[in-house]
Structure formats: structure tokens, C-alpha cells
């Protein structure tokens, strides 16, 4: 049996240059030996699990959709605004929802409190992503992530100016 405790998993902070996007992620798979980025299927399990905290007033990531990945979210604490293709929906602790391939999404923390959630993704090996606000693509290749907009661009390129 593989076992760990969430409180002992270090947070990895990701923040855009202007601070519009900010998340503190705990990679639960890594804590027990998995690697969702690996091309070795004995390490890349058929699911990826993260616990993420978004500081108040921030968005987790730029608005995006996946080509083949499903993501299931469970809000643990705080009040969130979930942006999706049809607009925005409020979500609170205990709410859960899912996005399938081609469904753009983003989670924003309300202005008063941080939002913490779990995300469980089915982790397909061939997933790519599209960012509608900045019209760019994430191309997953072995190695560091690469974003393409005619030519490789930075992850946050065009996002701070978007909606």
C-alpha cells in the first residue's frame, strides 16, 4: 500500500508575472511515487490527483480546454467562481463538477477567502490544451511544456490582457 498525508506534501506555487493567476498545488501522485508527466506507464498512472489552493481574488490558471482529458473537481473550502463555456457558476465547499474534452474552464477564488479543491484527471498520454482567451495551444511532448502560437510562447503569453 502506498500512503501519504496531504498536510506533509509541499506546495508548489505557480504565479503569472502580474499575479493575476496564482495557485499552490500539491501533487498527491508524486507523494506516493507517481509521475503524471512520465511516458513510462508504470509511473504515469491512469489518473492524476492534485490539491490546489487559489489565493483570494486570483484565478488558478488561464481559461483552457483539454483535447482528451477529463477533470473532476471537488471544492473543499472557500467560495469559487467557475468559468465555463456558458458563463460563470458559483461553487462552494462540498460542490463538485467535471469538465470533459473540449470544455473550457477556469476557477477563480472570491475576493474574501482562498479556495481549496481537489482535481482528479484521467491523465491521457496524448492530451493537448487550447487557450481561447489568448488563442494558443499547449502541445504536450516529453520534457517541459511547450505552448505554440505560430511559434513557441511563454505559458502566460497574452493571458494578463485577456478577460
VMD Tcl script that builds the backbone (N, CA, C; Angstrom):
set m [mol new atoms 489]
animate dup $m
set s [atomselect $m all]
$s set {name element resname resid chain x y z} {
  {N N UNK 1 A 0.841 -1.177 0.000}
  {CA C UNK 1 A 0.000 0.000 0.000}
  {C C UNK 1 A 0.891 1.248 0.000}
  {N N UNK 2 A 0.523 2.210 -0.823}
  {CA C UNK 2 A 1.214 3.491 -0.856}
  {C C UNK 2 A 0.392 4.485 -0.047}
  {N N UNK 3 A 1.054 5.251 0.840}
  {CA C UNK 3 A 0.319 6.139 1.732}
  {C C UNK 3 A 1.110 7.418 1.968}
  {N N UNK 4 A 0.385 8.525 2.068}
  {CA C UNK 4 A 0.974 9.820 2.414}
  {C C UNK 4 A -0.102 10.643 3.099}
  {N N UNK 5 A 0.291 11.803 3.629}
  {CA C UNK 5 A -0.657 12.710 4.259}
  {C C UNK 5 A -0.576 14.059 3.546}
  {N N UNK 6 A -1.723 14.575 3.130}
  {CA C UNK 6 A -1.767 15.826 2.363}
  {C C UNK 6 A -1.034 16.950 3.081}
  {N N UNK 7 A -1.167 17.040 4.382}
  {CA C UNK 7 A -0.552 18.150 5.124}
  {C C UNK 7 A 0.976 18.123 5.066}
  {N N UNK 8 A 1.547 16.982 4.700}
  {CA C UNK 8 A 3.002 16.862 4.635}
  {C C UNK 8 A 3.551 17.005 3.214}
  {N N UNK 9 A 2.669 17.192 2.234}
  {CA C UNK 9 A 3.107 17.354 0.850}
  {C C UNK 9 A 3.393 18.835 0.607}
  {N N UNK 10 A 4.593 19.167 0.152}
  {CA C UNK 10 A 4.906 20.582 -0.070}
  {C C UNK 10 A 4.074 21.169 -1.207}
  {N N UNK 11 A 3.741 22.446 -1.061}
  {CA C UNK 11 A 3.009 23.153 -2.109}
  {C C UNK 11 A 3.995 23.686 -3.148}
  {N N UNK 12 A 3.582 23.600 -4.391}
  {CA C UNK 12 A 4.356 24.198 -5.476}
  {C C UNK 12 A 3.572 25.408 -5.963}
  {N N UNK 13 A 4.161 26.584 -5.816}
  {CA C UNK 13 A 3.469 27.823 -6.181}
  {C C UNK 13 A 3.718 28.157 -7.647}
  {N N UNK 14 A 2.646 28.521 -8.326}
  {CA C UNK 14 A 2.720 28.968 -9.706}
  {C C UNK 14 A 2.037 30.329 -9.767}
  {N N UNK 15 A 2.740 31.333 -10.292}
  {CA C UNK 15 A 2.165 32.675 -10.355}
  {C C UNK 15 A 2.581 33.340 -11.667}
  {N N UNK 16 A 1.632 34.047 -12.282}
  {CA C UNK 16 A 1.923 34.767 -13.518}
  {C C UNK 16 A 2.713 36.034 -13.197}
  {N N UNK 17 A 3.347 36.627 -14.198}
  {CA C UNK 17 A 4.159 37.821 -13.949}
  {C C UNK 17 A 3.406 38.967 -13.256}
  {N N UNK 18 A 2.120 39.152 -13.555}
  {CA C UNK 18 A 1.364 40.242 -12.923}
  {C C UNK 18 A 0.618 39.785 -11.673}
  {N N UNK 19 A 0.624 38.487 -11.401}
  {CA C UNK 19 A -0.081 37.966 -10.230}
  {C C UNK 19 A -1.556 37.691 -10.461}
  {N N UNK 20 A -2.056 37.862 -11.674}
  {CA C UNK 20 A -3.466 37.600 -11.978}
  {C C UNK 20 A -3.811 36.126 -11.753}
  {N N UNK 21 A -2.864 35.250 -12.081}
  {CA C UNK 21 A -3.045 33.809 -11.911}
  {C C UNK 21 A -2.104 33.337 -10.818}
  {N N UNK 22 A -2.640 32.559 -9.877}
  {CA C UNK 22 A -1.804 32.062 -8.787}
  {C C UNK 22 A -2.433 30.788 -8.235}
  {N N UNK 23 A -1.624 29.763 -8.097}
  {CA C UNK 23 A -2.118 28.531 -7.478}
  {C C UNK 23 A -0.997 27.904 -6.669}
  {N N UNK 24 A -1.404 27.225 -5.615}
  {CA C UNK 24 A -0.491 26.470 -4.765}
  {C C UNK 24 A -0.945 25.024 -4.863}
  {N N UNK 25 A -0.149 24.213 -5.566}
  {CA C UNK 25 A -0.545 22.839 -5.891}
  {C C UNK 25 A 0.230 21.818 -5.067}
  {N N UNK 26 A -0.483 20.794 -4.660}
  {CA C UNK 26 A 0.136 19.638 -4.003}
  {C C UNK 26 A -0.112 18.435 -4.911}
  {N N UNK 27 A 0.951 17.853 -5.428}
  {CA C UNK 27 A 0.870 16.711 -6.336}
  {C C UNK 27 A 0.776 15.436 -5.497}
  {N N UNK 28 A -0.451 14.949 -5.307}
  {CA C UNK 28 A -0.658 13.780 -4.461}
  {C C UNK 28 A -0.034 12.527 -5.055}
  {N N UNK 29 A -0.076 12.387 -6.375}
  {CA C UNK 29 A 0.536 11.216 -7.009}
  {C C UNK 29 A 2.034 11.153 -6.696}
  {N N UNK 30 A 2.723 12.274 -6.836}
  {CA C UNK 30 A 4.169 12.301 -6.612}
  {C C UNK 30 A 4.522 11.891 -5.188}
  {N N UNK 31 A 3.658 12.233 -4.241}
  {CA C UNK 31 A 3.927 11.909 -2.832}
  {C C UNK 31 A 3.975 10.410 -2.584}
  {N N UNK 32 A 3.362 9.645 -3.483}
  {CA C UNK 32 A 3.405 8.180 -3.319}
  {C C UNK 32 A 4.043 7.490 -4.531}
  {N N UNK 33 A 4.847 8.250 -5.278}
  {CA C UNK 33 A 5.676 7.632 -6.310}
  {C C UNK 33 A 5.206 7.758 -7.744}
  {N N UNK 34 A 4.086 8.392 -7.998}
  {CA C UNK 34 A 3.610 8.539 -9.375}
  {C C UNK 34 A 4.169 9.783 -10.035}
  {N N UNK 35 A 4.159 9.807 -11.360}
  {CA C UNK 35 A 4.621 10.958 -12.124}
  {C C UNK 35 A 3.715 11.128 -13.335}
  {N N UNK 36 A 2.782 12.083 -13.261}
  {CA C UNK 36 A 1.811 12.256 -14.327}
  {C C UNK 36 A 2.439 12.736 -15.637}
  {N N UNK 37 A 3.671 13.218 -15.578}
  {CA C UNK 37 A 4.353 13.682 -16.799}
  {C C UNK 37 A 5.144 12.571 -17.487}
  {N N UNK 38 A 5.384 11.476 -16.798}
  {CA C UNK 38 A 6.233 10.414 -17.326}
  {C C UNK 38 A 5.587 9.719 -18.525}
  {N N UNK 39 A 6.411 9.272 -19.439}
  {CA C UNK 39 A 5.927 8.455 -20.557}
  {C C UNK 39 A 6.030 6.971 -20.212}
  {N N UNK 40 A 6.589 6.652 -19.055}
  {CA C UNK 40 A 6.680 5.281 -18.556}
  {C C UNK 40 A 5.360 4.969 -17.844}
  {N N UNK 41 A 4.569 4.085 -18.418}
  {CA C UNK 41 A 3.230 3.816 -17.884}
  {C C UNK 41 A 3.234 3.130 -16.520}
  {N N UNK 42 A 4.378 2.644 -16.059}
  {CA C UNK 42 A 4.431 2.108 -14.697}
  {C C UNK 42 A 4.544 3.241 -13.680}
  {N N UNK 43 A 4.904 4.446 -14.143}
  {CA C UNK 43 A 4.988 5.623 -13.276}
  {C C UNK 43 A 3.840 6.593 -13.532}
  {N N UNK 44 A 3.366 6.614 -14.764}
  {CA C UNK 44 A 2.275 7.508 -15.158}
  {C C UNK 44 A 0.968 6.733 -14.961}
  {N N UNK 45 A 0.363 6.925 -13.834}
  {CA C UNK 45 A -0.849 6.194 -13.507}
  {C C UNK 45 A -2.027 6.674 -14.354}
  {N N UNK 46 A -3.123 5.934 -14.403}
  {CA C UNK 46 A -4.253 6.323 -15.249}
  {C C UNK 46 A -5.085 7.464 -14.667}
  {N N UNK 47 A -4.573 8.124 -13.651}
  {CA C UNK 47 A -5.244 9.286 -13.053}
  {C C UNK 47 A -4.171 10.161 -12.410}
  {N N UNK 48 A -4.467 11.428 -12.309}
  {CA C UNK 48 A -3.583 12.375 -11.628}
  {C C UNK 48 A -4.434 13.104 -10.593}
  {N N UNK 49 A -3.909 13.258 -9.385}
  {CA C UNK 49 A -4.655 13.902 -8.312}
  {C C UNK 49 A -3.835 15.058 -7.746}
  {N N UNK 50 A -4.465 16.224 -7.663}
  {CA C UNK 50 A -3.833 17.396 -7.066}
  {C C UNK 50 A -4.777 18.030 -6.062}
  {N N UNK 51 A -4.185 18.650 -5.058}
  {CA C UNK 51 A -4.935 19.520 -4.158}
  {C C UNK 51 A -4.395 20.915 -4.412}
  {N N UNK 52 A -5.285 21.840 -4.743}
  {CA C UNK 52 A -4.875 23.187 -5.131}
  {C C UNK 52 A -5.548 24.225 -4.250}
  {N N UNK 53 A -4.793 25.252 -3.867}
  {CA C UNK 53 A -5.340 26.412 -3.179}
  {C C UNK 53 A -5.099 27.630 -4.050}
  {N N UNK 54 A -6.175 28.389 -4.277}
  {CA C UNK 54 A -6.097 29.640 -5.030}
  {C C UNK 54 A -6.261 30.781 -4.029}
  {N N UNK 55 A -5.314 31.718 -3.985}
  {CA C UNK 55 A -5.473 32.859 -3.078}
  {C C UNK 55 A -6.695 33.705 -3.455}
  {N N UNK 56 A -7.286 34.340 -2.472}
  {CA C UNK 56 A -8.456 35.193 -2.687}
  {C C UNK 56 A -8.205 36.185 -3.819}
  {N N UNK 57 A -9.199 36.313 -4.703}
  {CA C UNK 57 A -9.131 37.272 -5.791}
  {C C UNK 57 A -8.314 36.847 -6.994}
  {N N UNK 58 A -7.787 35.635 -6.995}
  {CA C UNK 58 A -6.942 35.162 -8.096}
  {C C UNK 58 A -7.647 34.051 -8.878}
  {N N UNK 59 A -7.119 33.758 -10.072}
  {CA C UNK 59 A -7.583 32.630 -10.882}
  {C C UNK 59 A -6.524 31.544 -10.825}
  {N N UNK 60 A -6.956 30.279 -10.933}
  {CA C UNK 60 A -5.985 29.188 -10.861}
  {C C UNK 60 A -5.067 29.166 -12.082}
  {N N UNK 61 A -5.639 29.130 -13.251}
  {CA C UNK 61 A -4.890 29.037 -14.499}
  {C C UNK 61 A -5.647 29.820 -15.557}
  {N N UNK 62 A -5.021 30.130 -16.670}
  {CA C UNK 62 A -5.765 30.741 -17.759}
  {C C UNK 62 A -6.901 29.823 -18.239}
  {N N UNK 63 A -7.965 30.411 -18.732}
  {CA C UNK 63 A -9.122 29.708 -19.288}
  {C C UNK 63 A -8.621 28.774 -20.389}
  {N N UNK 64 A -8.945 27.477 -20.284}
  {CA C UNK 64 A -8.407 26.492 -21.223}
  {C C UNK 64 A -9.320 25.279 -21.336}
  {N N UNK 65 A -9.102 24.515 -22.397}
  {CA C UNK 65 A -9.789 23.229 -22.557}
  {C C UNK 65 A -8.741 22.183 -22.922}
  {N N UNK 66 A -9.054 20.941 -22.610}
  {CA C UNK 66 A -8.165 19.817 -22.928}
  {C C UNK 66 A -8.699 19.073 -24.146}
  {N N UNK 67 A -7.800 18.478 -24.907}
  {CA C UNK 67 A -8.219 17.751 -26.109}
  {C C UNK 67 A -8.787 16.374 -25.778}
  {N N UNK 68 A -8.262 15.717 -24.752}
  {CA C UNK 68 A -8.708 14.351 -24.438}
  {C C UNK 68 A -8.931 14.096 -22.951}
  {N N UNK 69 A -8.580 15.021 -22.105}
  {CA C UNK 69 A -8.615 14.797 -20.653}
  {C C UNK 69 A -9.942 15.203 -20.010}
  {N N UNK 70 A -10.375 14.381 -19.070}
  {CA C UNK 70 A -11.497 14.704 -18.179}
  {C C UNK 70 A -10.917 15.153 -16.853}
  {N N UNK 71 A -11.544 16.168 -16.226}
  {CA C UNK 71 A -11.128 16.620 -14.908}
  {C C UNK 71 A -12.348 16.717 -14.001}
  {N N UNK 72 A -12.240 16.091 -12.831}
  {CA C UNK 72 A -13.280 16.099 -11.807}
  {C C UNK 72 A -12.782 16.969 -10.667}
  {N N UNK 73 A -13.598 17.931 -10.232}
  {CA C UNK 73 A -13.225 18.864 -9.168}
  {C C UNK 73 A -14.149 18.706 -7.965}
  {N N UNK 74 A -13.571 18.827 -6.767}
  {CA C UNK 74 A -14.322 18.832 -5.521}
  {C C UNK 74 A -13.822 20.024 -4.700}
  {N N UNK 75 A -14.715 20.992 -4.450}
  {CA C UNK 75 A -14.343 22.168 -3.660}
  {C C UNK 75 A -14.320 21.769 -2.183}
  {N N UNK 76 A -13.191 22.013 -1.520}
  {CA C UNK 76 A -13.010 21.654 -0.117}
  {C C UNK 76 A -13.341 22.834 0.793}
  {N N UNK 77 A -12.898 24.033 0.404}
  {CA C UNK 77 A -13.170 25.220 1.225}
  {C C UNK 77 A -13.174 26.474 0.353}
  {N N UNK 78 A -13.881 27.489 0.841}
  {CA C UNK 78 A -13.941 28.763 0.144}
  {C C UNK 78 A -15.076 28.822 -0.862}
  {N N UNK 79 A -15.272 30.011 -1.405}
  {CA C UNK 79 A -16.282 30.243 -2.428}
  {C C UNK 79 A -15.586 30.525 -3.748}
  {N N UNK 80 A -15.930 29.744 -4.764}
  {CA C UNK 80 A -15.289 29.852 -6.068}
  {C C UNK 80 A -16.272 30.350 -7.119}
  {N N UNK 81 A -15.715 30.899 -8.162}
  {CA C UNK 81 A -16.466 31.205 -9.371}
  {C C UNK 81 A -15.852 30.323 -10.448}
  {N N UNK 82 A -16.673 29.474 -11.047}
  {CA C UNK 82 A -16.196 28.555 -12.069}
  {C C UNK 82 A -16.583 29.124 -13.428}
  {N N UNK 83 A -15.595 29.463 -14.204}
  {CA C UNK 83 A -15.831 29.964 -15.556}
  {C C UNK 83 A -15.873 28.775 -16.508}
  {N N UNK 84 A -16.857 28.769 -17.405}
  {CA C UNK 84 A -17.024 27.673 -18.360}
  {C C UNK 84 A -17.598 28.230 -19.652}
  {N N UNK 85 A -17.858 27.375 -20.629}
  {CA C UNK 85 A -18.280 27.831 -21.953}
  {C C UNK 85 A -19.597 28.603 -21.938}
  {N N UNK 86 A -20.445 28.373 -20.949}
  {CA C UNK 86 A -21.744 29.044 -20.881}
  {C C UNK 86 A -21.755 30.254 -19.960}
  {N N UNK 87 A -20.624 30.613 -19.373}
  {CA C UNK 87 A -20.579 31.757 -18.465}
  {C C UNK 87 A -19.845 31.436 -17.184}
  {N N UNK 88 A -20.491 31.737 -16.041}
  {CA C UNK 88 A -19.889 31.507 -14.734}
  {C C UNK 88 A -20.913 30.899 -13.790}
  {N N UNK 89 A -20.414 30.037 -12.887}
  {CA C UNK 89 A -21.265 29.408 -11.878}
  {C C UNK 89 A -20.546 29.484 -10.542}
  {N N UNK 90 A -21.274 29.844 -9.504}
  {CA C UNK 90 A -20.695 29.870 -8.159}
  {C C UNK 90 A -20.587 28.442 -7.635}
  {N N UNK 91 A -19.541 28.186 -6.870}
  {CA C UNK 91 A -19.340 26.879 -6.250}
  {C C UNK 91 A -18.792 27.091 -4.844}
  {N N UNK 92 A -19.217 26.256 -3.916}
  {CA C UNK 92 A -18.799 26.363 -2.517}
  {C C UNK 92 A -18.345 24.995 -2.013}
  {N N UNK 93 A -17.822 24.972 -0.799}
  {CA C UNK 93 A -17.359 23.725 -0.194}
  {C C UNK 93 A -18.432 22.651 -0.310}
  {N N UNK 94 A -18.020 21.479 -0.780}
  {CA C UNK 94 A -18.937 20.356 -0.969}
  {C C UNK 94 A -19.442 20.221 -2.395}
  {N N UNK 95 A -19.350 21.290 -3.189}
  {CA C UNK 95 A -19.770 21.202 -4.592}
  {C C UNK 95 A -18.717 20.461 -5.397}
  {N N UNK 96 A -19.175 19.693 -6.381}
  {CA C UNK 96 A -18.248 19.032 -7.290}
  {C C UNK 96 A -18.800 19.109 -8.702}
  {N N UNK 97 A -17.886 19.046 -9.671}
  {CA C UNK 97 A -18.254 19.193 -11.075}
  {C C UNK 97 A -17.146 18.599 -11.935}
  {N N UNK 98 A -17.442 18.432 -13.218}
  {CA C UNK 98 A -16.486 17.809 -14.118}
  {C C UNK 98 A -16.473 18.535 -15.458}
  {N N UNK 99 A -15.310 18.561 -16.072}
  {CA C UNK 99 A -15.161 19.069 -17.428}
  {C C UNK 99 A -14.577 17.968 -18.291}
  {N N UNK 100 A -15.157 17.781 -19.465}
  {CA C UNK 100 A -14.668 16.793 -20.414}
  {C C UNK 100 A -13.819 17.448 -21.487}
  {N N UNK 101 A -13.313 16.651 -22.401}
  {CA C UNK 101 A -12.520 17.186 -23.503}
  {C C UNK 101 A -13.285 18.273 -24.264}
  {N N UNK 102 A -12.576 19.339 -24.612}
  {CA C UNK 102 A -13.175 20.422 -25.389}
  {C C UNK 102 A -14.000 21.412 -24.589}
  {N N UNK 103 A -14.128 21.216 -23.269}
  {CA C UNK 103 A -14.921 22.120 -22.431}
  {C C UNK 103 A -13.987 23.086 -21.699}
  {N N UNK 104 A -13.939 24.362 -22.138}
  {CA C UNK 104 A -13.037 25.307 -21.478}
  {C C UNK 104 A -13.478 25.595 -20.046}
  {N N UNK 105 A -12.492 25.832 -19.186}
  {CA C UNK 105 A -12.789 26.027 -17.763}
  {C C UNK 105 A -11.675 26.795 -17.058}
  {N N UNK 106 A -12.048 27.353 -15.906}
  {CA C UNK 106 A -11.133 28.108 -15.056}
  {C C UNK 106 A -11.828 28.278 -13.708}
  {N N UNK 107 A -11.057 28.308 -12.637}
  {CA C UNK 107 A -11.624 28.518 -11.306}
  {C C UNK 107 A -11.014 29.792 -10.723}
  {N N UNK 108 A -11.886 30.636 -10.192}
  {CA C UNK 108 A -11.454 31.882 -9.570}
  {C C UNK 108 A -11.874 31.874 -8.107}
  {N N UNK 109 A -10.992 32.355 -7.246}
  {CA C UNK 109 A -11.336 32.484 -5.831}
  {C C UNK 109 A -12.082 33.797 -5.645}
  {N N UNK 110 A -13.094 33.781 -4.775}
  {CA C UNK 110 A -13.791 35.024 -4.448}
  {C C UNK 110 A -12.830 36.003 -3.793}
  {N N UNK 111 A -13.283 37.209 -3.562}
  {CA C UNK 111 A -12.385 38.234 -3.018}
  {C C UNK 111 A -12.129 38.091 -1.521}
  {N N UNK 112 A -12.947 37.303 -0.818}
  {CA C UNK 112 A -12.822 37.230 0.639}
  {C C UNK 112 A -11.892 36.119 1.133}
  {N N UNK 113 A -11.971 34.942 0.525}
  {CA C UNK 113 A -11.235 33.790 1.051}
  {C C UNK 113 A -10.523 33.015 -0.053}
  {N N UNK 114 A -9.499 32.282 0.357}
  {CA C UNK 114 A -8.850 31.340 -0.551}
  {C C UNK 114 A -9.830 30.227 -0.889}
  {N N UNK 115 A -9.609 29.570 -2.007}
  {CA C UNK 115 A -10.397 28.401 -2.402}
  {C C UNK 115 A -9.452 27.210 -2.478}
  {N N UNK 116 A -9.857 26.103 -1.889}
  {CA C UNK 116 A -9.086 24.860 -1.976}
  {C C UNK 116 A -9.958 23.799 -2.610}
  {N N UNK 117 A -9.371 23.045 -3.531}
  {CA C UNK 117 A -10.116 21.979 -4.216}
  {C C UNK 117 A -9.196 20.812 -4.550}
  {N N UNK 118 A -9.815 19.659 -4.771}
  {CA C UNK 118 A -9.126 18.502 -5.326}
  {C C UNK 118 A -9.495 18.404 -6.793}
  {N N UNK 119 A -8.530 18.028 -7.604}
  {CA C UNK 119 A -8.790 17.739 -9.012}
  {C C UNK 119 A -8.273 16.335 -9.300}
  {N N UNK 120 A -9.132 15.514 -9.881}
  {CA C UNK 120 A -8.752 14.175 -10.320}
  {C C UNK 120 A -8.919 14.160 -11.837}
  {N N UNK 121 A -7.823 13.908 -12.543}
  {CA C UNK 121 A -7.844 13.880 -14.000}
  {C C UNK 121 A -7.509 12.482 -14.489}
  {N N UNK 122 A -8.099 12.114 -15.627}
  {CA C UNK 122 A -7.859 10.761 -16.132}
  {C C UNK 122 A -6.497 10.593 -16.801}
  {N N UNK 123 A -5.742 11.663 -16.996}
  {CA C UNK 123 A -4.328 11.617 -17.349}
  {C C UNK 123 A -3.995 10.897 -18.661}
  {N N UNK 124 A -4.695 11.212 -19.759}
  {CA C UNK 124 A -4.344 10.556 -21.023}
  {C C UNK 124 A -2.969 11.003 -21.507}
  {N N UNK 125 A -2.286 10.127 -22.163}
  {CA C UNK 125 A -0.913 10.406 -22.564}
  {C C UNK 125 A -0.844 11.396 -23.734}
  {N N UNK 126 A -1.917 11.553 -24.476}
  {CA C UNK 126 A -1.888 12.386 -25.679}
  {C C UNK 126 A -2.684 13.677 -25.532}
  {N N UNK 127 A -2.840 14.193 -24.327}
  {CA C UNK 127 A -3.653 15.394 -24.114}
  {C C UNK 127 A -2.899 16.653 -24.523}
  {N N UNK 128 A -3.607 17.550 -25.174}
  {CA C UNK 128 A -3.121 18.886 -25.510}
  {C C UNK 128 A -4.168 19.859 -24.984}
  {N N UNK 129 A -3.871 21.141 -24.982}
  {CA C UNK 129 A -4.830 22.119 -24.467}
  {C C UNK 129 A -4.903 23.326 -25.395}
  {N N UNK 130 A -6.066 23.993 -25.351}
  {CA C UNK 130 A -6.281 25.216 -26.119}
  {C C UNK 130 A -6.687 26.321 -25.147}
  {N N UNK 131 A -6.145 27.523 -25.345}
  {CA C UNK 131 A -6.401 28.687 -24.504}
  {C C UNK 131 A -7.169 29.721 -25.328}
  {N N UNK 132 A -8.515 29.746 -25.228}
  {CA C UNK 132 A -9.317 30.623 -26.085}
  {C C UNK 132 A -9.044 32.111 -25.912}
  {N N UNK 133 A -8.745 32.562 -24.697}
  {CA C UNK 133 A -8.541 33.992 -24.474}
  {C C UNK 133 A -7.300 34.529 -25.188}
  {N N UNK 134 A -6.291 33.695 -25.331}
  {CA C UNK 134 A -5.043 34.132 -25.954}
  {C C UNK 134 A -4.757 33.400 -27.261}
  {N N UNK 135 A -5.675 32.524 -27.682}
  {CA C UNK 135 A -5.584 31.791 -28.946}
  {C C UNK 135 A -4.238 31.084 -29.116}
  {N N UNK 136 A -3.917 30.228 -28.142}
  {CA C UNK 136 A -2.686 29.442 -28.229}
  {C C UNK 136 A -2.966 28.006 -27.810}
  {N N UNK 137 A -2.013 27.130 -28.107}
  {CA C UNK 137 A -2.143 25.711 -27.828}
  {C C UNK 137 A -1.003 25.235 -26.941}
  {N N UNK 138 A -1.319 24.346 -26.021}
  {CA C UNK 138 A -0.310 23.644 -25.234}
  {C C UNK 138 A -0.090 22.303 -25.916}
  {N N UNK 139 A 1.135 22.059 -26.330}
  {CA C UNK 139 A 1.478 20.816 -27.011}
  {C C UNK 139 A 2.300 19.985 -26.037}
  {N N UNK 140 A 1.778 18.844 -25.640}
  {CA C UNK 140 A 2.489 18.006 -24.666}
  {C C UNK 140 A 3.455 17.086 -25.396}
  {N N UNK 141 A 4.707 17.265 -25.072}
  {CA C UNK 141 A 5.781 16.442 -25.593}
  {C C UNK 141 A 6.615 16.008 -24.394}
  {N N UNK 142 A 7.393 14.958 -24.531}
  {CA C UNK 142 A 8.284 14.633 -23.420}
  {C C UNK 142 A 9.161 15.846 -23.110}
  {N N UNK 143 A 9.313 16.159 -21.837}
  {CA C UNK 143 A 10.101 17.308 -21.433}
  {C C UNK 143 A 9.205 18.433 -20.958}
  {N N UNK 144 A 9.743 19.654 -20.847}
  {CA C UNK 144 A 8.959 20.779 -20.331}
  {C C UNK 144 A 7.809 21.133 -21.272}
  {N N UNK 145 A 6.748 21.742 -20.703}
  {CA C UNK 145 A 5.595 22.101 -21.518}
  {C C UNK 145 A 5.992 23.138 -22.566}
  {N N UNK 146 A 5.345 23.030 -23.734}
  {CA C UNK 146 A 5.575 23.981 -24.809}
  {C C UNK 146 A 4.237 24.515 -25.261}
  {N N UNK 147 A 4.142 25.836 -25.396}
  {CA C UNK 147 A 2.938 26.459 -25.911}
  {C C UNK 147 A 3.254 27.037 -27.269}
  {N N UNK 148 A 2.284 26.922 -28.175}
  {CA C UNK 148 A 2.520 27.319 -29.546}
  {C C UNK 148 A 1.490 28.349 -29.975}
  {N N UNK 149 A 1.959 29.412 -30.581}
  {CA C UNK 149 A 1.099 30.427 -31.186}
  {C C UNK 149 A 1.841 30.875 -32.437}
  {N N UNK 150 A 1.903 29.968 -33.417}
  {CA C UNK 150 A 2.708 30.210 -34.599}
  {C C UNK 150 A 4.165 29.887 -34.327}
  {N N UNK 151 A 4.589 30.158 -33.128}
  {CA C UNK 151 A 5.924 29.825 -32.648}
  {C C UNK 151 A 5.818 29.635 -31.139}
  {N N UNK 152 A 6.773 28.975 -30.504}
  {CA C UNK 152 A 6.668 28.779 -29.053}
  {C C UNK 152 A 6.547 30.106 -28.307}
  {N N UNK 153 A 5.656 30.149 -27.307}
  {CA C UNK 153 A 5.451 31.330 -26.471}
  {C C UNK 153 A 5.435 30.924 -25.011}
  {N N UNK 154 A 5.558 31.893 -24.128}
  {CA C UNK 154 A 5.512 31.662 -22.693}
  {C C UNK 154 A 4.100 31.228 -22.265}
  {N N UNK 155 A 4.014 30.457 -21.182}
  {CA C UNK 155 A 2.729 29.952 -20.688}
  {C C UNK 155 A 1.707 31.062 -20.479}
  {N N UNK 156 A 2.097 32.196 -19.920}
  {CA C UNK 156 A 1.156 33.277 -19.614}
  {C C UNK 156 A 1.041 34.301 -20.749}
  {N N UNK 157 A 1.658 34.051 -21.886}
  {CA C UNK 157 A 1.625 34.986 -23.013}
  {C C UNK 157 A 0.194 35.304 -23.421}
  {N N UNK 158 A -0.151 36.585 -23.396}
  {CA C UNK 158 A -1.481 37.039 -23.806}
  {C C UNK 158 A -2.575 36.875 -22.778}
  {N N UNK 159 A -2.280 36.284 -21.627}
  {CA C UNK 159 A -3.319 35.986 -20.641}
  {C C UNK 159 A -3.658 37.170 -19.740}
  {N N UNK 160 A -2.670 37.957 -19.354}
  {CA C UNK 160 A -2.939 39.062 -18.437}
  {C C UNK 160 A -3.815 40.138 -19.093}
  {N N UNK 161 A -3.777 40.209 -20.419}
  {CA C UNK 161 A -4.589 41.168 -21.129}
  {C C UNK 161 A -5.994 40.633 -21.384}
  {N N UNK 162 A -6.171 39.325 -21.276}
  {CA C UNK 162 A -7.459 38.683 -21.581}
  {C C UNK 162 A -8.456 38.901 -20.465}
  {N N UNK 163 A -9.715 38.728 -20.773}
  {CA C UNK 163 A -10.855 38.857 -19.861}
  {C C UNK 163 A -10.448 38.885 -18.445}
}
mol reanalyze $m
mol bondsrecalc $m
mol representation Tube
mol addrep $m
